[in-house]
Amino acid sequence: MAFLDDDYLLGTQLSRELFHDVAEGLPLVDYHCHLRAKEIYEDPHFDNIVDAWLTDGHNYGDHYKWRLERANGVPERLITGDGDPWDKFLAYARTMEQAVGSPVYIWTHMELRRYFGISEPLTVGTARSIFERTNEQLADPGFSRRALLRRMKAKVICTTDSPEDSLEYHERFGDEGESFRMVPAFRPDEALNPVSSRYGRWVGTMESVCGRSMNSFGDLVDALRERVDYFHEHGSRLADHGVDAVEFAPAAGEELDVIFNKVKAGRELDGRERAQYRAALLLELMRIYKNKGWTMQIHLHASRNNNSEAFRRLGADTGYDAMADGAVAAPLVGLLDQAQSSGVLPKTIIYSLNPNDYMAIATDLGCFGGEDRGQLQLGNAWWFNDTITGMRRQLEVVAETSLLGNSVGMTTDSRSFLSFPRHELFRRVLCGLLGDWAAQGIVPDDKGYLAPLVRAVSYENALALFDD
């Protein structure tokens, strides 16, 4: 089989039929990404392939690639620094020669093929030609930000936005009659991660946005409810929470007021206070989401900014995060049980960066819900797990513990406008898995039987997240 040919990862006739006849032509719904709404609205062109692929000069690039370059000894000047674009590209090409087997290697070459029609491997020898051809195409009107999304048949792009965001670019975009929707997702990380050095400033910002003071835990909840209403009016139907670890400890209302004012005043919370605050706020947010018919996403077990020297020099989201571990089952059950008992359990997707958590999370989720089809789900293979083996394993866990046909499938969680062929990779993995199962007699060798499941997991279930 040739490198990344039409049938790669599709080892059976059934898998090829499912992909080419069913999955390949479907639109995509990216329900969690980090693209900037301002860029999508203003629709500029990238200056060159380095800006599109590696960094735009503002430490806002592709940290997957940056990690590999650092591992290959590339100086930081050619990664996030002010190096010449050609020198940066050549350094990346040299890194790709060592990256066989990496998902970044696969993504790189899929993106070259799908966006630019370039099929040769990226090497030091081909780098100059690829650099010139991609830059020439990026200057074409068909390569603006929106055009890149249209090319991938985007149907819905869901950005990630803080509660205090004005959503002005979503509003302007919605008036333009574009072929795809851009909607915000509500991400109240500053509220759920009460770090004393930042929390007071964030509360002050929320007070300005909402036009009133916040002096109690109840005031905080009211302000967040108001912002959820605002997001809902702008098309939002999902919330996202990067809480790193689930913590659950009960607390009375008076305790929560004390905790709120303590951290607002810049004082550190102890471990129990943090758990009480986070659990209580999550439960209140779940109530709000449930009433709105929203889906709640929780991203767990990311250990962030592990290299303190690099964090001081480069800031967050620059490639120094990793998997965390720790207890997940008991606190998650405590949270879900309280939500179910209180009648506030919304549709929920829970991701973990640590794949060792998959079975615990999936079986915990199976104890709750039942009001809606696919109400509680293990999220797709996220971040470091976004690999061929990682995606396949996540699909297997879902199939073994729940209902594969209800899965909402793939989302990129990406900062790159060129990342959307990852949906194709997911669909190939899904169709390859079903084809392998059929070859082993686990499922019927019948395209007509399996095609509805492929359509649902590849596209339809994700689109339904945005139904009113």
N, C-alpha and C positions, 0 to 999 in steps of 0.2 A: 504494500500500500504506500502510495506517495505521501510526502510530507503535507499534512493538513489538506488532503484532497477532499473531494465532495463527500466521501463516506468515512472520514476518520471518526473513530470511536463507535462506528456502527458496524458491528461484526457479524450481524445476521441479516438475512433478507427482510425479516419483519422489522428490525430496528431501522433499516434504511427506508422502508415504506412509511413507517410511522413518522420519521423525521421529515423526509422530502415531501410526502403527500399531506401531512397534517401539521406538524409543528413549524416547519421552516418559514412559511409565509405569514404566520400570525403576527399581529402587532405586538408591541410590548408595553407593559405597565411597570414602571419603576417606582415602587411605593416607598422607597427609602434611599435617598441619595443626598449628596452635599454640594450639588451644583448651586451656583449663585443665581438667585432670581433676577438680579440686576443685569447679569450677563445675558441671560436668556432673553430678557425684554429688549435690551439695547442691541443685541445681535451683532456684535463686532466680529471681525476676522482675527485669527491668530497671526502674529507677525511671522512665525516660523514653526517648524515641527518641535523645536525645543520648548517653546512656550506652550504648545498644545499638549506635549507629552511629559515633560520633565519638570519644568517650573516656569511660572510667569514673572519671576523676579520678586515675588512678595512672600516667599516661603509657603506658597499655597500650590503645591504640585502633587506629584505621585510618590508618596512615601514608600510604597512597595518597591519602586525602582531605586529610590535613594538607598534603601537598606542593602540591596544587592551591590550597588556601586561602592558603598563603604566597605562591604566585605571583599571587594576586588581592589581595594587600595586607592580608589579614585579620591583625589583631594577635594575637600569641601568646596573650594572655589569653583570646581566644575560640577558640583551637585546643586547646592542652593546659593552659591556665591555669584560673583559678577564675571565669571569666565566668558570667553567668546562662545557664541552659540555653536559654531562648528566644533570647537574643542570639546564642548559638553556632549555633543552628539557622538563624536568619535569615541569618547570615554564610555558612553553608554553602549555603543556597538561592540567595543572591546569586552565589556562586561557580559553582553549577550552570548559571546562565544563560550563563556564558562557556565552559562545558566541553563543548559539542557536539563529538562525535567521540571523546571520551575514553572508555576502558573504564569509568572510574568513573561517568561519566554513564549508561552503559548499565546497569551493576550497580545504581546507585541506583534507577533506574526499574523494573528487573526486581524488585528487592526490595520496592519499594512495592506492586507488583502481586501478587506471589506470596504475600507474608506478610500484607498489609494490605488487599488488594483496591482499591487506589488507583491509578487510571489516568491522572490528569492530570499533566502535567509539574510538577516542583518549581521554583517561581519565587518571587520576592519576594511576588507577588500571591497565590499559593496556600499560602505557607508556614504562615500561622497555622492554616488549616483542616487541613492535613496534620499539623502539630505536635499539634493537639488530638486528631485521630482516631487517630493512631498511639499516642499516650500512653494514650488510653482503651483501646485494644485490648491494649496491653502489660500492663495491669493485670489482664487476664482470665486465668484458669487455663490456657487454651489457648495461652499465650504464655510459658511458663517455658522455661528453657534446653533441657530435654529435649523439650518439646512442639514447639519450633521445629525440632529435628532430626527428630522423627517426621513433622512436616508435609512435610519434604523426602524422606521415604521412606529415611532413612539406614539402612544395613545394618551398616556398620562405620565407626567413627570412630577414627583412629589418631593419638594425641597424640604429642608430642615430649618426651622425658624424658632427664635426665642419668643416668649410670650409678649415681650415689649416691642416686637417688630411691627412697623407700620403696615407692612404688606403692600406698600404702594406699587411695587413692580408687578406683583400678582394682579392687582386691580387694573393697572394699565394694560397688562398683557391680555387679560380677559376681555377687553374691549376690542381686540384686534382681529378676532375671527380666525385665529391660527388653527392648523389642522390637528394639533394636540392640545391637551389641557396642562396647565402648570398650576398645581395647587400646593398650599403650604402644609407642613406637618408641625404640630405643636410640640416643642421640646423644652420643658421647664427644668433644665439641668441645674441652673443656679438655685432654684427653689428646693430641689431635692438633695443637693450636695452643699449643706450649709457650712461653708468655709468662712471663718470669722473675718478674714482679711478682705473678702469680697462681698459678703452677704449684705452688709449695711448699704453699700453703694447700689447693689442690685435692687434692694427694697426701695431706696430713694428713686431709682429710675421708674420702678413700677408705680410708685405714688404719683410721679409726674404724669405718666401715661394715663393712669386711671383718674387723676384729678382729686385724690383724697388721701388722707394719711392711713397708715397701716400700723396699728398698735397692739394687735392680738393675732393669734393663730386664725381665728375666724375671719379677721380682716384679710389675711393672706388668701384664704380659701375663696372669699368673695371676689377678690381681685383676679385670681386665676380663672374663676368661673366667668367673669366678665370678658376676659381675653379669649377663652374658649368660644364664647358666643361670637366674638368678633372674627375669630379664625373660621368658624362654621359659616359665617356669612360670605367668606372669601373662598369657600369650596373645600376647606379642610374636613377630612373625615378620619384622620389618624393622629395619634399622639405618639411620641417616642421619648424614652427615658434611658439615659446612660447612667445607671446607678452602680455599676461595677459589682456590687454584691447586694443580695437581698438581706435585709435586717428586719426582724419583727420583734417588737416589744410593746405591750399595751400601755396606754397612758390616758389619764383623765384630762378633761378640758382645761382645768386650771394649770396642770403641769405643762401642757402644750403652750399656753400663754407665756409661762415663765421661760420655757425653752426658746420660744420665738424671740422674745425681747432680749434674752441673754445673747444670742448669736447676732441679733441686729445691732446690739451695742458693741460688738467686736470681741466678745469673750468666747473662748473655745468651749465646745460641748464635749462631755465625756462620752464614752462608747454607748452607754445605755441611753443617754439623752438623744444621741444621734439616731439610734435605732427606733426610739419612741417617735421622734419627730418624723423620720422618713416613712415609717409604717403608717402613721396617722395621715400624713399628707398623701401618700399613695392611695389609701382607702378613700379619701375625700375626692381625689382626682378620678378614681375609678367610678365613683358615684356620678360625677359630672359627665364622664365619657359614656357611661351606661345610659344616662338620660338623653344624650345626644345621638345615640346609636353609633358611636365611634368605635374604632379598634385601637387598643392600647398596645404599644410595643415596649418591651423592656430588653435592653442590652446588658448582659452580665459578664463579669469576670474578665475585664480588660485591666491590665496593670499598666498605668500610663506614666510617661515622663520618667522612665527608670534611670536614665543617664542624667544626673543632676547638672553636670557641667554643660552638656549639650543643650539641656533645657534652658539654662541661663543664657546661652549664646544664641540659640535658634528659636526657642519657644516651643509651644505644644504642636502636636500633629506633624512632626517632622521625621518620624521613623524610629522613635525610641520607646514604643509601646510593645507589650507582650501579653501572653496569656497569664491570667491569675488562677489561683485555685482557692479552695475553702469550702465551707459548708454551703450547700444550696437547698437540699431537700427539706430539712426541717423548717427553716424560715419561709421558704416558698409555700409550703403547705399551710403554715400559720397565716400567711397573708391571704392565700386563696380561700381558706376556710372561713376567715372572718368576712371576706368579701361576699362569698356565697351565702353565708348565714345572714348577712345584712341586706341581701338582695341588690348588691351594687356591682356584681361581677360582669364586666363588659366583655366584648370580643377581645381576645388577648393573643399576642404572638410574643414568645419569649425566646431570645437568642442567647447563646453562651459562646464566648470565644474559646472556652475550653471544651473540646469534644468529649472529655470524660464525663461531662455533666449531662450528656444527651439523654441517656436512659433514665436518670433520676428525674429530669425535668419532664420528659415525655410521659412517664408513668404517674408523676404527680398531677400533671394536667388532666390525665384520664380519670381522676377522681372527682372532677368538678365540671361545671358547665351543663350542657345538655339542652339549653334553651334554643340555640341556633345551630345550624349545620356548620361544622368547622369552627365552633366558638373559641376553642382554646387550641393553640398550635405551637409546636416546636419550630422556631424560626429557621430559615435556610442557613446553609453552611456559610458562616460569616467570617470575613477578614482573612486570617491565616488559614482558615478551613475552606476558603473559596478556591478549591483545587478539584481536579477530577476525582481523586480518591475521597476528598472531604465531602463533595456534593453527593457522591454515590452513597457514602456511609450515612449521611443525614437522611437521604431518601429511604434507605433501608430501615433506619430506626423509626421513621414515621410510619412506614408500611407495617413494621412488626408490632408497633404499640398503639397505632391509631388507624386512620383511614387515609391512604395515600391520595385517593381521588379528591379529597377535600383540601389538600395542601395549596397554599397561595403561591408556591413556587419561588421564583428567583427575584432578587432585587440586588442592585450593584453596590449600594453603600459607598458610592464612588465620588471623587472630586473631579473626575476627568470627563470631558465631553466625548472622548474617544473610547470610553469603556463599555459601550453597550453591546458589542459582540459577545460579552460574557453571558447574555441571555441565550445566544445561540449555543454556547458551550454547555450551559445547563440543559438545554433541550436535547442536545446530543447525548449527554450523560443519561438523562431520563429515558430516552428512546433506546439507548444501548442497554440499559439495565432491564427494561421490559423485554427486549429481544433476547437477552441472556436467560431471563427467567423462562421465557417460552421455549427456548432450546433445551432447558432442563425439565420441561414439563410442569413448571410451577404455575404458569398462567396459560390460557389458550393461545395458540399460535394463530391469531385472528385479528387482522388490522381493524376490521369493523367493530370488534368487541372492545379493543383498547383505544381506539381513536378518540372517543369522548373523554376518556381520562386524560389523554395527552393534551387535548385542547384545554381542558379545565385547569390542569396544573401549570401549563405553559402560559396561559393568558386569562381565561374566563374567571377563575376564582379571584385573581388579583384585581381584575376590573370590578368585580362585585364589591370590593372593599369601599368603593366610592358611590355605591347605590344609596339613595336616601331611604 
